[in-house]
Amino acid sequence: MAELGYALKNRSEYRECKKSLKETSKDKEHNEYMCKSAMTVYDFDCIVKKLYPHKQPSSYDSLIIDEQSKIVYCVEFKNQVPSQINNSNIKKKLTNGKEVLDNICKEENIQKRDYQFIYCVVHKPARNRYGNPMVDRETKFELKAYKGKYFDKIVTNDINFFKNEFKKEFNKEGCI
């Protein structure tokens, strides 16, 4: 059986889709980056454009594959506070992106059950009227129903949470 990272790395059409996490976190509309990390990841939007050159399904921004732990992080960056984020857009990225990823796994003879898939929506911190970050441990954007069906775990939290988790998980400076 093939490994996902190996399969993507060895497909010539995906080579130009390897980018830094910083590049995949860019908000093109405002020309801002949510992360500064140079860690190499897959630009999943790029992969989707290669697979579907005429009409692309919605997809997440980054694909981080940890072959050692057998974890695949599917990361969507939103340079907005949660109240500004469109729930249906986030759900569409989750479902369409996972279908594309499932098709890649099937084509490359990758056993999905060997991996844990985690969908992460990273957003700007919300502020309450007193200026303190609001802590929300619940899954936002109506995504609870997708846990277990599409993804093993769903994480929706702000960029500060992501920075801390990134540093712990990868022993690297994350989105400084």
C-alpha positions as CSV (number, residue, x, y, z in Angstrom):
1,M,0.0,0.0,0.0
2,A,1.2,3.5,-0.8
3,E,1.7,6.4,1.6
4,L,-0.2,9.6,0.9
5,G,2.9,11.9,1.2
6,Y,4.9,9.6,-1.0
7,A,2.2,9.4,-3.6
8,L,1.8,13.2,-3.8
9,K,5.5,13.8,-3.8
10,N,6.1,11.5,-6.7
11,R,3.3,12.8,-9.0
12,S,5.0,15.3,-11.3
13,E,1.8,17.4,-11.7
14,Y,1.8,18.1,-7.9
15,R,5.4,19.1,-7.5
16,E,4.6,22.8,-8.0
17,C,1.9,22.5,-5.4
18,K,4.4,22.1,-2.6
19,K,4.6,25.5,-0.9
20,S,5.2,27.0,2.5
21,L,2.5,27.1,5.1
22,K,2.9,30.9,4.9
23,E,2.0,30.9,1.2
24,T,-1.1,28.7,1.7
25,S,-2.3,31.0,4.5
26,K,-2.3,34.1,2.3
27,D,-5.5,36.1,2.1
28,K,-5.2,37.2,-1.5
29,E,-8.0,39.8,-1.2
30,H,-6.2,41.7,1.6
31,N,-2.6,40.6,0.7
32,E,-2.1,39.3,4.3
33,Y,-0.6,36.1,5.7
34,M,-2.0,34.4,8.7
35,C,1.2,32.3,9.2
36,K,4.8,33.0,8.7
37,S,6.0,29.3,8.8
38,A,8.3,28.1,6.1
39,M,7.2,24.5,6.7
40,T,6.6,22.8,3.4
41,V,3.0,21.7,2.9
42,Y,0.7,20.9,-0.1
43,D,-1.3,23.8,-1.5
44,F,-4.5,21.8,-1.8
45,D,-6.2,24.5,-3.9
46,C,-3.3,24.0,-6.4
47,I,-3.8,20.2,-6.4
48,V,-7.6,20.7,-7.1
49,K,-6.8,23.1,-10.0
50,K,-4.5,20.4,-11.5
51,L,-7.1,17.7,-11.2
52,Y,-10.1,19.9,-12.3
53,P,-8.6,22.5,-14.7
54,H,-12.0,23.8,-16.0
55,K,-14.2,23.9,-13.0
56,Q,-12.8,23.4,-9.5
57,P,-14.8,22.2,-6.6
58,S,-14.4,24.1,-3.3
59,S,-11.4,23.0,-1.3
60,Y,-9.3,23.8,1.8
61,D,-6.0,25.7,1.6
62,S,-3.4,23.4,3.0
63,L,-2.7,19.7,3.3
64,I,-0.2,18.8,6.0
65,I,0.8,15.2,6.0
66,D,2.6,13.7,9.0
67,E,3.5,10.2,7.8
68,Q,5.2,9.3,11.0
69,S,2.0,9.8,13.1
70,K,-0.3,9.0,10.1
71,I,-2.2,12.2,10.5
72,V,-3.5,14.3,7.6
73,Y,-4.4,17.9,8.5
74,C,-6.7,19.7,6.1
75,V,-6.5,23.3,6.9
76,E,-8.7,26.2,5.8
77,F,-7.5,29.7,6.7
78,K,-10.1,32.4,7.1
79,N,-8.8,36.0,7.8
80,Q,-12.1,36.8,9.4
81,V,-13.7,36.6,12.9
82,P,-16.1,33.6,13.2
83,S,-19.2,35.8,12.9
84,Q,-18.1,36.9,9.5
85,I,-17.5,33.4,8.1
86,N,-20.1,31.8,5.9
87,N,-21.0,28.4,7.3
88,S,-22.2,26.9,4.0
89,N,-18.9,27.9,2.4
90,I,-16.9,26.2,5.1
91,K,-19.1,23.0,4.8
92,K,-18.7,23.0,1.1
93,K,-14.9,23.2,1.4
94,L,-15.0,20.3,3.9
95,T,-17.2,18.0,1.8
96,N,-15.8,18.8,-1.7
97,G,-12.2,18.8,-0.5
98,K,-12.6,15.5,1.3
99,E,-14.2,13.9,-1.8
100,V,-11.2,15.1,-3.9
101,L,-8.8,13.7,-1.3
102,D,-10.7,10.4,-1.1
103,N,-10.4,10.1,-4.9
104,I,-6.7,10.7,-4.8
105,C,-6.4,8.0,-2.1
106,K,-8.4,5.6,-4.2
107,E,-6.3,6.3,-7.4
108,E,-3.0,5.9,-5.5
109,N,-4.2,2.7,-3.7
110,I,-3.8,4.4,-0.3
111,Q,-5.6,2.9,2.7
112,K,-7.5,5.8,4.2
113,R,-8.1,3.8,7.4
114,D,-4.4,3.9,8.1
115,Y,-4.7,7.7,8.6
116,Q,-6.4,10.0,10.9
117,F,-8.0,13.0,9.0
118,I,-8.4,16.3,10.8
119,Y,-10.2,19.3,9.4
120,C,-9.0,22.6,10.8
121,V,-10.6,26.0,10.3
122,V,-8.3,28.7,11.5
123,H,-9.7,32.2,11.9
124,K,-9.0,35.5,13.4
125,P,-9.6,35.8,17.2
126,A,-13.1,37.0,18.1
127,R,-13.2,39.8,20.7
128,N,-15.9,40.5,23.1
129,R,-16.8,44.0,24.1
130,Y,-14.2,44.0,26.9
131,G,-11.4,43.3,24.4
132,N,-10.7,39.8,25.7
133,P,-10.5,36.8,23.3
134,M,-13.6,34.7,23.5
135,V,-12.9,31.1,24.2
136,D,-15.0,28.7,22.2
137,R,-14.1,25.0,22.6
138,E,-17.2,23.9,20.6
139,T,-17.0,23.2,16.9
140,K,-18.1,26.3,15.0
141,F,-19.7,26.7,11.6
142,E,-22.2,23.8,12.1
143,L,-19.6,21.2,11.5
144,K,-20.4,18.7,14.3
145,A,-22.4,16.5,12.0
146,Y,-19.3,15.9,9.8
147,K,-17.2,14.4,12.6
148,G,-16.8,10.7,12.1
149,K,-18.5,10.8,8.7
150,Y,-15.9,12.9,6.8
151,F,-13.2,13.5,9.3
152,D,-12.0,11.9,12.5
153,K,-11.6,15.2,14.2
154,I,-12.7,18.8,13.4
155,V,-10.9,21.7,15.0
156,T,-12.3,25.3,14.6
157,N,-10.3,27.8,16.5
158,D,-8.4,31.1,16.2
159,I,-4.9,31.6,14.9
160,N,-3.4,31.8,18.4
161,F,-4.7,28.4,19.2
162,F,-3.3,27.1,15.9
163,K,0.1,28.6,16.6
164,N,0.4,26.9,20.0
165,E,-0.8,23.5,18.7
166,F,1.4,23.8,15.6
167,K,4.4,24.4,17.8
168,K,3.6,21.4,20.0
169,E,2.7,19.0,17.2
170,F,5.6,19.8,14.8
171,N,8.3,21.2,17.3
172,K,8.6,24.1,15.0
173,E,7.8,27.8,15.2
174,G,4.4,28.1,13.6
175,C,2.4,31.0,12.5
176,I,4.4,33.7,14.3
